[in-house]
Amino acid sequence: MIYDFFYNWFNGFLSPLLSFILGWVAVFIIGVLITLNIPIILGWVDRKLSARIQSRYGPTYNGPFGLLQNIADVIKLMGKRFITNRNVDTLVLNIVPVALSLLAFIMVFIIPWGNPNLILVSVPFNLLFIYIAMALSPLFVLLAGWSQNNKYAMLGGFRGAAQITTYELSLLLIFVGVGMLSGSYNITTIVNAQSHIWYIMYLPIMFIVFLLSSLAITERAPFDLPEATQELQAGWKIEYPGIRYGLFFIAEYVRLAIAAMLLVYLFFGGWNGPVLPDYIWFWAKTAVVTFVLMSLRWVFNRPRMDQLIKIGFNWLLPLSVINLLIVGAVLFY
């Protein structure tokens, strides 16, 4: 892993304690750079793709092909004043965006980046740690809606917590099923188990469930009900201006990137592929999955909130349970 590389390099001419500290500083800086660049890159791709689907150009002025548009937006957000309504819970209001961006930062730290050695910090059962980071987000969404003393924010917070909690159950069962099939909850082991046949051949229904659940958890359209503009303005983000809103922007695109990478790792063999280097296979697969996730917002209509919950509980959750039982029966009998 990358931390071991820096530790061993520093340890060649420094003390072990200083090498330990500098190793963590190095991977921290790399993690911050990755986390900050994901929304800049994916945000530009999302804008361009949306524009092409709608027969327009998208960003064109800031930099070549509009590549610097998101950087210009970040600079603009940093200059905005923090103005909100009265009687807000200031402590919670300020903690939530930092906490959500920190959860995204943790996922960046523990997931491989296209190669078993390209991981900032290696932890056992990193798939479960990623799920834990995702599972904590409903709490912060609900706190964000409650802290703003705004009816639209509160409704958006309730919607977000209900939506994410509903689809996280299906997501957990998928992780359990893939873990049972591969014998591990470590992403590298799961990828290595797909060296001959990808798991999408074994678990096509689980793939569809994971695809829909990941859209719901990241609040991507058509599952963007917690911040539906026509109903709730910006939902649970309505009272967040400036850089605080920018932190939500970072967390959203990092979760989208992690969801696309997990789809590749769990169902498309990760970095496995013939002839070409492993990282090229991984990033090619991830690019295709990311384009699909981004395109779905312009293909399907937004369901009502009750329909969204029914889809999760009445369809996706039973399908996840049935697939888990089938995997258990095949493995043990």
Sequence and secondary structure as in RCSB ss.txt:
>XXXX:A:sequence
MIYDFFYNWFNGFLSPLLSFILGWVAVFIIGVLITLNIPIILGWVDRKLSARIQSRYGPTYNGPFGLLQNIADVI
KLMGKRFITNRNVDTLVLNIVPVALSLLAFIMVFIIPWGNPNLILVSVPFNLLFIYIAMALSPLFVLLAGWSQNN
KYAMLGGFRGAAQITTYELSLLLIFVGVGMLSGSYNITTIVNAQSHIWYIMYLPIMFIVFLLSSLAITERAPFDL
PEATQELQAGWKIEYPGIRYGLFFIAEYVRLAIAAMLLVYLFFGGWNGPVLPDYIWFWAKTAVVTFVLMSLRWVF
NRPRMDQLIKIGFNWLLPLSVINLLIVGAVLFY
>XXXX:A:secstr
 HHHHHHHHHHTTS HHHHHHHHHHHHHHHHHHHHHHHHHHHHHHHHHHHHHHTTS    SSSGGGTTHHHHHHH
HHHTS     TT  HHHHHHHHHHHHHHHHHHHHHS  SSTT  SS  TTHHHHHHHHHHTHHHHHHHHHHHTT 
HHHHHHHHHHHHHHHHHHHHHHHHHHHHHHHHT S HHHHHHTTSSS HHHH HHHHHHHHHHHHHHTT TTS G
GG HHHHTTGGGTT  HHHHHHHHHHHHHHHHHHHHHHHHHHS TT  SSS HHHHHHHHHHHHHHHHHHGGGTS
    HHHHHHIIIIIIHHHHHHHHHHHHHHHH 
